[in-house]
Amino acid sequence: MKKLSFFAAVMCVAMAFTGCKSSESAYKKAYDKAKANEATEVRTEPEQTYVPEVTQVVETPVTQTQVVDNMDNTPVRQEAVSVVDGAGLKNFSVVVGSFSVRANAEGVQQRLKSAGYQAQLAYNQERNMYRVVASTFDSKNDAVNSRNQLRATYPDAWLLFAK
């Protein structure tokens, strides 16, 4: 019985491989028919026209920090600050550090005082930042000279014009 079922399975496999064989002529006929249909089709491509896209320019006001008296190309930030610890600010001040934590600002202030500066703390409520002011001057030139000297120790020192 096993021999008979084995023989039947081999015959089924042989018929499956030989019965489904496609001929090369069938492929050639299908290819020729497709080429004939392709040749008879009329192709019309739509004309492409270029339409430039026009966008409207919208002017918006600048909301960045203002620069005051920039004749000598030295940037000066203008901020509304209040003196927290010190004698008071003049027109131009040299800021050597900005901190959101008051204790950090006081640490830098003490270091400056021990180095001989009359350091002050100013608070910018809008930005919630404590500014450590190393020195303050009436003239911009004096403030620029002081800032340049302080940049040896504090490379990010900048000028502040208090509103």
C-alpha positions as CSV (number, residue, x, y, z in Angstrom):
1,M,0.0,0.0,0.0
2,K,2.9,2.3,0.8
3,K,4.4,1.7,-2.6
4,L,1.2,2.5,-4.4
5,S,0.7,5.8,-2.5
6,F,4.3,6.8,-3.1
7,F,3.9,6.0,-6.8
8,A,0.7,8.2,-7.0
9,A,2.5,11.1,-5.3
10,V,5.4,10.9,-7.7
11,M,3.0,10.9,-10.7
12,C,1.2,14.0,-9.3
13,V,4.4,15.9,-8.9
14,A,5.5,15.0,-12.4
15,M,2.2,16.1,-13.9
16,A,2.3,19.3,-12.0
17,F,5.7,20.3,-13.4
18,T,5.0,19.3,-17.0
19,G,1.3,20.3,-17.2
20,C,1.7,24.0,-16.2
21,K,4.6,24.7,-18.5
22,S,4.1,27.9,-20.5
23,S,5.5,28.1,-23.9
24,E,7.7,30.9,-25.3
25,S,5.3,31.5,-28.1
26,A,2.5,32.5,-25.6
27,Y,4.8,35.1,-24.2
28,K,5.7,36.4,-27.6
29,K,2.1,36.7,-28.6
30,A,1.3,38.7,-25.5
31,Y,4.2,41.0,-26.0
32,D,3.3,41.7,-29.7
33,K,-0.3,42.4,-28.7
34,A,0.8,44.9,-26.1
35,K,3.1,46.7,-28.6
36,A,0.3,46.9,-31.1
37,N,-2.0,48.5,-28.5
38,E,0.7,50.9,-27.5
39,A,1.3,52.1,-31.0
40,T,-2.4,52.8,-31.6
41,E,-2.9,54.8,-28.5
42,V,-2.8,58.6,-29.0
43,R,-0.9,60.3,-26.3
44,T,-1.8,63.8,-25.3
45,E,0.1,65.4,-22.6
46,P,-1.4,68.5,-21.0
47,E,0.5,71.7,-21.5
48,Q,2.4,72.8,-18.4
49,T,2.3,76.5,-17.7
50,Y,4.5,78.2,-15.1
51,V,2.5,80.3,-12.6
52,P,4.8,82.1,-10.2
53,E,3.8,82.0,-6.6
54,V,3.5,85.4,-5.0
55,T,3.8,85.7,-1.3
56,Q,3.0,88.9,0.6
57,V,5.7,90.4,2.8
58,V,4.5,91.1,6.3
59,E,6.5,93.5,8.4
60,T,6.6,92.8,12.2
61,P,8.2,94.9,14.9
62,V,11.5,93.9,16.4
63,T,11.2,92.6,20.0
64,Q,14.9,92.2,20.7
65,T,17.0,94.2,23.0
66,Q,17.7,97.7,21.8
67,V,21.1,99.1,21.1
68,V,21.9,102.6,22.4
69,D,24.4,105.0,20.9
70,N,26.2,102.5,18.6
71,M,28.5,105.0,16.8
72,D,31.6,103.1,17.7
73,N,30.1,99.6,17.0
74,T,30.0,98.6,20.6
75,P,26.7,96.9,21.4
76,V,24.9,98.1,24.5
77,R,21.8,96.3,25.9
78,Q,19.0,98.4,27.3
79,E,17.1,96.8,30.1
80,A,14.9,97.9,33.0
81,V,16.8,96.9,36.1
82,S,16.5,97.8,39.8
83,V,19.5,97.9,42.1
84,V,19.3,95.1,44.7
85,D,22.7,95.6,46.4
86,G,24.9,98.6,45.7
87,A,25.1,102.4,45.5
88,G,23.2,102.8,42.2
89,L,23.9,102.6,38.5
90,K,25.1,105.4,36.2
91,N,24.3,105.5,32.5
92,F,26.6,102.7,31.4
93,S,27.4,99.6,33.4
94,V,29.7,96.6,32.8
95,V,27.9,93.3,33.5
96,V,30.1,90.3,34.1
97,G,27.5,87.7,35.0
98,S,23.8,87.0,34.8
99,F,22.2,84.5,37.2
100,S,18.7,83.3,37.9
101,V,19.7,82.3,41.5
102,R,20.6,85.3,43.7
103,A,23.1,83.3,45.8
104,N,25.2,82.6,42.6
105,A,25.2,86.3,41.7
106,E,26.2,87.3,45.3
107,G,29.1,84.9,45.1
108,V,30.5,86.6,41.9
109,Q,29.8,90.0,43.5
110,Q,31.9,89.1,46.6
111,R,34.8,87.9,44.3
112,L,34.7,91.2,42.5
113,K,34.6,93.2,45.8
114,S,37.6,91.3,47.0
115,A,39.4,92.2,43.8
116,G,38.8,95.9,44.5
117,Y,35.7,96.6,42.4
118,Q,32.6,98.3,43.7
119,A,30.4,95.5,42.4
120,Q,26.6,95.8,42.5
121,L,23.6,93.5,42.0
122,A,20.8,94.6,39.7
123,Y,17.6,92.6,39.1
124,N,15.8,92.4,35.7
125,Q,12.3,91.5,36.6
126,E,11.2,90.9,33.0
127,R,13.8,88.1,32.5
128,N,14.0,87.1,36.1
129,M,17.8,87.5,36.1
130,Y,20.3,89.0,38.6
131,R,22.9,91.0,36.8
132,V,26.4,91.3,38.5
133,V,27.7,94.8,37.7
134,A,31.4,95.2,38.1
135,S,31.6,98.9,37.4
136,T,29.3,101.8,36.3
137,F,30.2,105.0,34.3
138,D,28.6,108.1,32.9
139,S,30.4,107.8,29.6
140,K,30.3,105.0,27.2
141,N,34.0,105.1,26.4
142,D,35.0,104.6,30.0
143,A,32.6,101.7,30.2
144,V,34.0,100.1,27.1
145,N,37.6,100.4,28.4
146,S,36.6,98.8,31.7
147,R,34.7,96.0,29.9
148,N,37.8,95.3,27.8
149,Q,40.0,95.0,30.9
150,L,37.4,92.7,32.6
151,R,37.2,90.4,29.6
152,A,40.6,88.9,30.6
153,T,38.8,87.4,33.6
154,Y,35.2,87.5,32.4
155,P,35.1,86.9,28.6
156,D,31.4,87.4,28.4
157,A,31.3,90.9,29.9
158,W,28.9,93.2,28.2
159,L,27.5,96.8,28.5
160,L,24.2,97.7,30.0
161,F,22.2,100.9,29.7
162,A,19.7,101.0,32.5
163,K,16.3,102.3,31.6
